[in-house]
Amino acid sequence: MAEAKKTAQEFSTYKGRPLVRCGDEIYYGNMSEPYVIRLQVKSKNEVKGLQVADKVTVQLLATDPDLSPRKKLVKSSEKHGLFVAMDIADIWLERALANN
């Protein structure tokens, strides 16, 4: 018998929240929640033959479709390295969702 096809797309996760990569941008969080994080890789370095993110912009965005693009941006910062950027992204998202 044929296996049932999956209807929902599965994403990579970080601390239980989805990670979606779109070019040099990574979205962290669930779009059905009030806030999501956008990580933009601004520059890369080569380390042992691999491209590694160097400068990363972290942005906390509101997901309300009625807000203007300027009002959607709640908080922004630039970090060196993806690991540091993901740490601050997780903290910001947790706090924003807890306060909502």
C-alpha positions as CSV (number, residue, x, y, z in Angstrom):
1,M,0.0,0.0,0.0
2,A,1.3,3.5,-0.8
3,E,2.3,5.7,2.1
4,A,0.2,8.8,2.7
5,K,1.7,12.0,1.4
6,K,2.7,14.7,3.9
7,T,0.5,17.7,3.5
8,A,2.4,20.1,5.8
9,Q,5.9,21.1,4.9
10,E,8.4,20.2,7.6
11,F,11.0,22.9,8.6
12,S,14.3,22.7,10.5
13,T,13.8,24.0,14.0
14,Y,15.8,25.7,16.7
15,K,14.6,25.4,20.3
16,G,11.3,24.2,19.0
17,R,10.6,27.0,16.6
18,P,10.8,26.8,12.8
19,L,13.8,28.1,10.8
20,V,13.1,29.0,7.2
21,R,16.0,30.0,4.9
22,C,15.3,32.2,1.9
23,G,18.6,33.2,0.2
24,D,20.7,35.1,2.7
25,E,17.8,35.5,5.1
26,I,16.6,33.2,7.8
27,Y,13.2,33.5,9.4
28,Y,12.9,32.2,13.0
29,G,9.5,31.7,14.6
30,N,6.0,30.9,13.6
31,M,4.2,33.3,11.3
32,S,0.9,32.6,13.1
33,E,2.4,34.1,16.3
34,P,2.5,37.9,16.9
35,Y,6.3,38.2,16.3
36,V,9.0,36.6,14.2
37,I,12.7,37.1,13.8
38,R,14.5,37.9,10.5
39,L,18.2,37.2,10.3
40,Q,20.0,38.8,7.3
41,V,23.5,37.6,6.5
42,K,25.4,40.8,5.5
43,S,28.9,39.3,4.9
44,K,30.5,35.9,4.9
45,N,34.0,34.5,5.5
46,E,35.6,31.3,4.2
47,V,36.7,29.0,6.9
48,K,38.3,25.7,5.8
49,G,36.6,25.8,2.5
50,L,33.1,26.6,3.9
51,Q,31.2,29.9,3.7
52,V,30.4,31.1,7.3
53,A,28.2,34.1,8.2
54,D,30.3,37.0,9.6
55,K,27.9,40.0,10.0
56,V,24.3,39.2,10.7
57,T,21.5,41.7,11.2
58,V,18.8,40.5,13.7
59,Q,15.3,42.0,13.4
60,L,12.3,41.4,15.5
61,L,9.2,41.9,13.3
62,A,5.5,42.0,14.1
63,T,3.5,39.7,11.9
64,D,0.3,41.9,11.8
65,P,-0.5,42.3,8.1
66,D,-2.3,45.6,8.8
67,L,0.9,47.4,10.0
68,S,3.1,49.4,7.7
69,P,6.5,48.0,6.9
70,R,8.1,50.6,9.2
71,K,5.9,49.8,12.1
72,K,6.5,46.0,11.7
73,L,10.2,46.5,12.7
74,V,10.2,46.4,16.5
75,K,13.9,45.9,17.2
76,S,17.1,45.6,15.2
77,S,20.8,44.9,15.9
78,E,23.9,43.7,14.0
79,K,26.0,40.8,15.4
80,H,29.2,39.0,14.4
81,G,28.5,35.4,13.7
82,L,25.4,33.3,13.3
83,F,25.6,31.7,16.7
84,V,25.6,35.0,18.6
85,A,22.8,36.3,16.3
86,M,20.6,33.2,17.0
87,D,21.2,33.6,20.7
88,I,19.9,37.2,20.8
89,A,17.1,36.2,18.3
90,D,15.8,33.5,20.7
91,I,15.9,35.9,23.7
92,W,14.1,38.7,21.8
93,L,11.4,36.4,20.5
94,E,10.8,34.7,23.9
95,R,10.4,38.1,25.6
96,A,8.2,39.5,22.9
97,L,5.9,36.5,22.9
98,A,5.8,36.5,26.7
99,N,4.8,40.2,26.9
100,N,2.1,39.8,24.3
